[in-house]
């Protein structure tokens, strides 16, 4: 049987599939949060905006800012559940830690700290 075949996929345990799907779903939520962040953050004042007298928004858009926090919290909760599931599933081996979950947790915490403590 060659590596990466359909038979290998059928042999993957149920909880490993759940872990993979939660990881993918967490990253999708994080990408949505970064898109919302782009529209919610205060605008930068540049030379062109000063020359042409274009007004810039120097505050967070309230509705989009709330949506940004909500999506980051959902992503953080999903990634923490996935990380806990990872530790439970692979506690005997201690060699199979999904690093992308740790990166996702740190990214969500960084985004929340960016929103609450300054931009």
PEPEMO-V964513 format. One record per pair of residues at least 24 apart in sequence whose C-alpha atoms are under 6 Angstrom apart, sorted by the first residue. I is the first residue (numbers start at 0). GAP is how many residues later the second one is. D is the distance in whole Angstrom. If there is no record, write none. Layout:
i = {I/I}
gap = {GAP/GAP}
d = {D/D}
//
This chain:
i = {18/25/25/25/28/29/32/32/35/39/39/71/75/75}
gap = {63/49/52/53/46/45/35/38/32/24/25/36/29/32}
d = {6/5/6/6/6/6/5/6/6/5/5/6/6/6}
//
